[in-house]
Amino acid sequence: MQDIRDRDGGSAARTPLRLGARLAVALGCGLAATIVSGLVAGGSCTGPDLPTFDSTCSELVASLSARLGVVVAVVVLLLGLVGRGILRAAEESEARRVRDDREDR
């Protein structure tokens, strides 16, 4: 298995994101999802059909878009952690295979 090397000669594929970076990515994705969903769904509250329910519709859209942002952030964080776990398991399996090959010689 070949590794992709970064500038310092270390393995770029094996450089883990720190928890703070993972949280920042998850929060960024959640915030983006909140903003985009609020902008997309917010347009459905305006119109001549709903003049009396305008504030209720806006509050509902804001609430749902915030919930969607939280769900997206949690999913991104969990997927990053699962991906890191799979990578770690693959590395350990490869190291075990190499060690077993050396013992067989």
Secondary structure by P-SEA (a helix, b strand, c coil): ccccccccccccccccccaaaaaaaaaaaaaaaaaaaaaaacccccccccccaaaaaaaaaaaaaaaaaaaaaaaaaaaaaaaaaaaaaaaaaaaaaaaaaaaac
